[in-house]
Amino acid sequence: MDGMDRIAVDLRIHFGKPCVAGTRITVQSVLELLNEGLTFKEITRDYFPDLTNEDIRACVRITRLRLPIPCPNTFQRPEPSL
């Protein structure tokens, strides 16, 4: 199982933002804490004790699946100005 069943979208909860299923914890909230450098353990201990490590992994996974990530070969360097 890829864990995507751990993420739910319900228009009645947080205006349809993706949340950890069965909670009102948004994927965005979890990602912001990860971006601040918090570990999984710190997130579950200090912010969201109802989450599991697999819930946090699912937040990262759904973001990777939904965001287009360009192939490095498609980047074009700007022409140097003379």
Phi, psi and omega in degrees: 000140184271357177085000182291343176289351179277351181247134181230151175235121180224120183301340180275351182242119180051040176056032176086010176291144178299133180231160171293127185307135178081005179227177172249023181271118182281150174302319180302317179299317180294316181296324178297321178292319176297320180297330177283354176097008179288147177275167176304316182299318179294321180296313182287327181283316190261338186237307188229078183296343179281347181278152172252166176302324180293327175298316181294318177300321180296324177298317179292317183298316182293327178293317179298323182286331186266339181268129176288127179245114183292149176290136181304332180289347181270352178287138177245131178282141177294148177293136178294140178274142182262000000 
